[in-house]
Amino acid sequence: MDSIDERLLEYLDEDDELRLDAVQRLKFYTTALLDGSITPEHIVEDWPDWCQLVPAFMASYGTEELRELEGGAEFLRVIEENEDVSLTEADRVYLKMLEE
């Protein structure tokens, strides 16, 4: 978490851990993406920090398996480029593992 954008430090608690409310919000958006109730574009509009917090969360707390799945997830690379983003099967597998 030390290498993330300085403005994202507001999501850390006094122990430099991601605050519980931030983790819950990450999970909410991840679940909403998986069930199709929101789109990646909606996340960028509503909470653009999600796009940077997910990789930071994964780097800090994720398993090796999740790190490997991130490499195949396309949407994280194109979501901030304002392209039309459709979730691939690899994206869904990554998000499902992240959700857990």
Sequence and secondary structure as in RCSB ss.txt:
>XXXX:A:sequence
MDSIDERLLEYLDEDDELRLDAVQRLKFYTTALLDGSITPEHIVEDWPDWCQLVPAFMASYGTEELRELEGGAEF
LRVIEENEDVSLTEADRVYLKMLEE
>XXXX:A:secstr
 TTS GGGGGGB TTSSB HHHHHHHHHHHHHHHHTSS HHHHHHH TTHHHHHHHHHHHH  HHHHHHHHH  H
HHHGGGT      HHHHHHHHHHH 
